[in-house]
């Protein structure tokens, strides 16, 4: 095993965010070659370049080198600095693409992070701000990252293709993380949701709510779906509507599902009734997959377990997503940590739903060295 200064080398554009985030936390330099080298339009896309600029903003002393064609990236991480920042995200990906990585980095800054992100708040590719607010923040609290300053606030909604949304994310800094034992998700006690409509008739949101309830009310009485109709300046630049649903269990587990309408001028028009029903079915599927963390936040939970104190952490997850599987490989490369993975079939311990995976690891005792001591 060589020292942490050894540069890790990868080829291809996949999982670029994971690599940059883990490189920043572990302090190991990173080189990525052959980024879309064989395509007609080679090199980094605008959203990846925007993400690299964001990483540069939240750190101090990072060295980033990109060759002329944008097919090779060298990154030497600096220290996580934080503070009050603003960033304009590329409209080709949603703000969730950037926020997911900030959630991993924010607790380890030198100064508490307070950042305004502008761009698309809800699209069909990345987790929306509503879902991250409802599922990722409670997860951070379980690791002891909490306080009044931990919040995600939606100032404006922006739909693709033009965006125009704005959110505020603030997070306190933490010296060390608590180990967790999340092995029993518990039964679903209530479902909350947000049906939003932007630059379309406010009636759209009501139609979505009715159709989603027509499916979910068969299972549970405690369902409340807020309607959020943004007007004027706060409604961004493009029309659209969508729904995010979150199911909460008696043990404080949050499982989410969401759908958004097709961007203006792309694909067929979606009926609000259809969207509401499909989103409700997606939520039921997520509940069937189960686990103590929903599939959107699997990698965040595993990262925080890795960086926890030198103690055993356990979490029960549903089937691992391909993104999470690659994330485990990267954790091994950057932090030399391996998880013990046990499969739990539904017959055991009366687990309902799909097969589950129990992930166990001992934290590396990561301590936030850049935090100023008061």
Secondary structure by P-SEA (a helix, b strand, c coil): cccccbbbbbccccaaaaaaaaaaaacbbbbbcccccccccccccaaaaaaaaaaaaaccbbbbbbcccccbbbbbbcccccccccccccccccaaaaaaaaaacccccccbbbbbbbccccccccccaaaaaacaaaaaaaaccccccccccccbbbccccccbbbbbbbbbbcbbbbbbccccccccbbbbbbbbcccccaaaaaaaaaaaacccccccbbbbbbbbbcccccccccccbbbbbbbcccccccccccccccccccccccaaaaaaaaaaaaaaaaaaccccccccaaaaaaaaaacccbbbbbbbccccaaaaaaaaaaaaacccccbbbbbccccccccccbbbbbbbbbccccccccccc
